[in-house]
Amino acid sequence: MPSSDSAASELAQLQGRGTAGELIAELVRQGLKGLNEVEAAAAIGADHHKHIV
């Protein structure tokens, strides 16, 4: 997952020049990606700060 700074930067770019549909789609995509990472971490027993890269 991109760092929160780069994710915020992507959203700011979409907000300035993208359509509302693109912005909503990106928000949903990032939200689902974050949820997927949390669920995967829970399944393998990793804490939020112990992700293995």
C-alpha positions in Angstrom: 0.0 0.0 0.0 1.4 3.4 -0.8 2.3 5.6 2.2 -0.5 7.9 3.4 1.4 10.9 2.0 1.4 9.5 -1.5 -2.2 8.3 -1.2 -3.2 11.7 -0.1 -1.3 13.2 -3.0 -3.0 10.9 -5.5 -6.4 11.9 -4.1 -5.6 15.6 -4.2 -4.7 15.3 -7.9 -7.9 13.5 -8.7 -9.9 16.1 -6.7 -8.4 18.9 -8.7 -8.7 17.5 -12.2 -10.7 14.2 -12.0 -14.3 13.6 -12.0 -16.4 12.8 -9.0 -16.7 9.2 -10.2 -12.9 8.8 -10.5 -12.5 10.2 -7.0 -15.1 7.9 -5.5 -13.6 4.9 -7.3 -10.1 5.7 -6.0 -11.4 6.2 -2.4 -13.2 2.8 -2.6 -10.1 1.1 -4.1 -7.8 2.5 -1.4 -10.2 1.6 1.3 -10.6 -2.0 0.1 -6.9 -2.3 -0.3 -6.3 -1.2 3.3 -9.0 -3.6 4.6 -7.4 -6.4 2.6 -4.0 -5.7 4.2 -5.6 -5.6 7.7 -7.4 -8.9 7.2 -4.2 -10.5 5.8 -2.2 -9.3 8.8 -4.8 -10.6 11.2 -4.8 -14.0 9.4 -1.0 -14.4 9.7 -0.9 -12.9 13.2 1.1 -9.8 12.4 0.5 -6.6 14.3 0.0 -3.3 12.4 3.6 -2.3 13.0 5.1 -5.7 12.2 4.4 -6.1 8.5 7.1 -8.0 6.7 8.3 -6.4 3.5 
